[in-house]
């Protein structure tokens, strides 16, 4: 009876005893599992960071290209406006001389030159009044010579430029044979028509 009890106790002790080798394997396996599980969220986090960085770089690149294109376009527009203003300014000064210079023996060519350099409302107005103006010049044997003293651009786009001119005009006629100097300030608007700058409005403020 005693022997049997001892045997059973020994068997239970043997069963409860854990093999150290097996224990190490179990512990290592568990450790490896824990390490593997903890690596997954780190990898996902790393991928998210890389995606965010890539997206940010793409946005920065697109923004840089857009800014460069905008400034290039703006610079081109400024150059175009400046070129238009310079061309119109030269034309305005030349046309101002044509407009304020008349000679009794060259009235027809004077009027033709004025009409050739005009457009729109100003051309229509001048054409309607040219007959009466011509007769007035003939009757008074009038002669005039204009000189642009100073000129500058007030406003400009690529197809419309407003110019301010200061003009000295020497006038003689049968009533006043001695030359008289008239000084005027003229605002002239020019428009680009078929590649030519033409006066569409002429005002004496």
C-alpha positions as CSV (number, residue, x, y, z in Angstrom):
1,X,0.0,0.0,0.0
2,X,2.8,2.4,0.9
3,X,4.7,1.4,-2.2
4,X,1.8,2.1,-4.4
5,X,1.3,5.6,-2.9
6,X,5.0,6.3,-3.4
7,X,4.9,5.2,-7.0
8,X,1.9,7.4,-7.7
9,X,3.5,10.4,-6.1
10,X,6.7,9.8,-8.1
11,X,4.6,9.6,-11.4
12,X,2.8,12.9,-10.6
13,X,6.1,14.5,-9.8
14,X,7.5,13.3,-13.1
15,X,4.5,14.6,-15.0
16,X,4.7,18.0,-13.4
17,X,8.4,18.3,-14.1
18,X,9.2,20.5,-17.1
19,X,12.0,19.7,-19.4
20,X,14.4,22.7,-19.4
21,X,15.1,22.2,-23.1
22,X,11.4,22.3,-24.0
23,X,10.9,25.3,-21.7
24,X,13.6,27.3,-23.6
25,X,12.0,26.5,-26.9
26,X,8.6,27.6,-25.7
27,X,10.0,30.8,-24.3
28,X,12.0,31.5,-27.4
29,X,9.0,30.9,-29.6
30,X,6.8,33.1,-27.5
31,X,9.5,35.8,-27.6
32,X,9.8,35.6,-31.3
33,X,6.0,35.8,-31.7
34,X,5.9,38.9,-29.5
35,X,8.7,40.5,-31.5
36,X,7.0,39.7,-34.8
37,X,3.7,41.2,-33.7
38,X,5.3,44.4,-32.5
39,X,7.2,44.8,-35.9
40,X,3.9,44.9,-37.9
41,X,2.6,48.3,-36.7
42,X,6.1,49.7,-37.0
43,X,6.3,48.7,-40.6
44,X,2.9,50.1,-41.3
45,X,3.8,53.3,-39.7
46,X,7.0,53.5,-41.7
47,X,5.1,53.0,-45.0
48,X,2.6,55.7,-44.0
49,X,5.4,58.2,-43.3
50,X,7.0,57.4,-46.7
51,X,3.7,57.9,-48.4
52,X,3.2,61.2,-46.7
53,X,6.7,62.4,-47.6
54,X,6.1,61.4,-51.2
55,X,2.8,63.2,-51.3
56,X,4.4,66.3,-49.8
57,X,7.2,66.2,-52.3
58,X,4.7,65.9,-55.2
59,X,2.7,68.9,-53.9
60,X,5.9,71.0,-53.5
61,X,7.1,70.1,-57.0
62,X,3.7,70.9,-58.6
63,X,3.6,74.2,-56.7
64,X,7.1,75.1,-57.8
65,X,6.3,74.4,-61.4
66,X,3.1,76.4,-61.2
67,X,4.9,79.3,-59.6
68,X,7.7,79.3,-62.2
69,X,5.1,79.2,-65.0
70,X,3.1,82.0,-63.5
71,X,6.2,84.3,-63.0
72,X,7.4,83.4,-66.5
73,X,4.0,84.3,-68.0
74,X,3.9,87.5,-65.9
75,X,7.4,88.5,-67.0
76,X,6.4,87.9,-70.7
77,X,3.3,90.0,-70.2
78,X,5.3,92.9,-68.7
79,X,7.7,92.8,-71.6
80,X,4.9,92.7,-74.1
81,X,3.2,95.7,-72.4
82,X,6.4,97.7,-72.3
83,X,7.1,97.0,-75.9
84,X,3.6,98.1,-76.9
85,X,3.9,101.2,-74.8
86,X,7.2,102.1,-76.4
87,X,5.9,101.6,-80.0
88,X,2.7,103.5,-79.3
89,X,4.6,106.4,-77.7
90,X,6.7,106.9,-80.8
91,X,3.7,106.7,-83.1
92,X,1.8,109.2,-80.9
93,X,4.6,111.7,-81.1
94,X,4.8,111.4,-84.9
95,X,1.0,111.6,-85.3
96,X,0.8,114.6,-83.1
97,X,3.2,116.4,-85.5
98,X,1.0,115.3,-88.4
99,X,-2.1,116.5,-86.7
100,X,-0.8,119.9,-85.8
101,X,1.1,120.7,-89.0
102,X,-0.6,122.1,-92.1
103,X,0.6,123.8,-95.2
104,X,-1.6,125.7,-97.7
105,X,0.0,123.9,-100.7
106,X,-0.3,120.5,-99.1
107,X,-3.7,120.4,-97.5
108,X,-4.9,117.3,-99.3
109,X,-1.8,115.3,-98.3
110,X,-2.1,116.7,-94.7
111,X,-5.7,115.6,-94.4
112,X,-5.0,112.2,-95.9
113,X,-2.1,111.6,-93.5
114,X,-4.4,112.5,-90.5
115,X,-7.1,110.1,-91.6
116,X,-4.6,107.4,-92.4
117,X,-3.3,107.5,-88.8
118,X,-6.8,107.5,-87.2
119,X,-9.4,104.9,-86.3
120,X,-12.8,104.6,-84.7
121,X,-14.6,107.6,-83.3
122,X,-11.8,110.1,-83.9
123,X,-11.5,109.1,-87.6
124,X,-15.2,109.5,-88.1
125,X,-15.3,112.9,-86.4
126,X,-12.3,114.2,-88.3
127,X,-13.7,112.9,-91.7
128,X,-17.0,114.7,-91.0
129,X,-15.4,118.0,-90.1
130,X,-12.5,117.9,-92.6
131,X,-14.4,119.7,-95.4
132,X,-15.3,122.7,-93.2
133,X,-11.8,122.7,-91.6
134,X,-10.1,122.6,-95.0
135,X,-12.1,125.6,-96.3
136,X,-11.3,127.6,-93.1
137,X,-7.6,127.0,-93.6
138,X,-7.8,128.0,-97.3
139,X,-9.7,131.1,-96.6
140,X,-7.2,132.3,-93.9
141,X,-4.1,131.1,-95.8
142,X,-3.2,129.3,-92.5
143,X,-0.1,127.5,-91.9
144,X,1.0,125.6,-88.8
145,X,3.9,123.6,-87.5
146,X,3.7,121.4,-84.5
147,X,6.5,120.2,-82.2
148,X,6.3,117.7,-79.4
149,X,8.0,119.1,-76.4
150,X,7.4,116.2,-74.0
151,X,5.4,113.0,-74.0
152,X,4.8,110.1,-71.7
153,X,2.6,107.0,-71.4
154,X,-0.3,107.3,-69.0
155,X,-1.6,103.7,-69.2
156,X,-0.9,100.7,-71.5
157,X,-2.0,97.3,-72.4
158,X,-0.7,95.2,-75.3
159,X,-3.4,96.7,-77.7
160,X,-4.3,100.0,-76.1
161,X,-2.1,102.8,-75.0
162,X,-2.9,106.3,-73.6
163,X,-0.3,109.0,-74.1
164,X,0.0,112.5,-72.7
165,X,1.8,115.0,-75.0
166,X,2.8,118.6,-74.6
167,X,2.9,120.3,-78.0
168,X,4.1,123.7,-79.2
169,X,2.4,124.9,-82.4
170,X,3.6,127.8,-84.4
171,X,0.7,129.3,-86.4
172,X,0.5,132.0,-89.1
173,X,-2.4,133.2,-91.2
174,X,-3.6,136.1,-93.2
175,X,-5.0,137.9,-90.2
176,X,-1.9,137.4,-88.0
177,X,1.1,137.1,-90.4
178,X,3.6,137.1,-87.5
179,X,4.1,133.6,-86.1
180,X,2.2,132.9,-82.9
181,X,3.1,130.2,-80.5
182,X,0.3,128.0,-79.1
183,X,1.0,125.5,-76.4
184,X,-1.3,122.6,-75.8
185,X,-1.6,119.5,-73.6
186,X,-3.1,116.6,-75.6
187,X,-4.2,113.2,-74.4
188,X,-4.1,110.7,-77.2
189,X,-5.4,107.1,-77.1
190,X,-4.0,104.7,-79.6
191,X,-5.3,101.2,-80.5
192,X,-3.5,98.4,-82.3
193,X,-5.3,97.7,-85.5
194,X,-3.9,95.1,-88.0
195,X,-0.4,95.6,-86.6
196,X,-0.6,99.4,-86.7
197,X,-1.0,101.9,-83.8
198,X,-3.8,104.3,-84.7
199,X,-5.3,107.2,-82.8
200,X,-8.9,106.4,-81.7
201,X,-9.3,109.5,-79.5
202,X,-7.6,112.9,-79.2
203,X,-8.5,115.2,-76.3
204,X,-7.4,118.7,-75.2
205,X,-8.0,118.6,-71.4
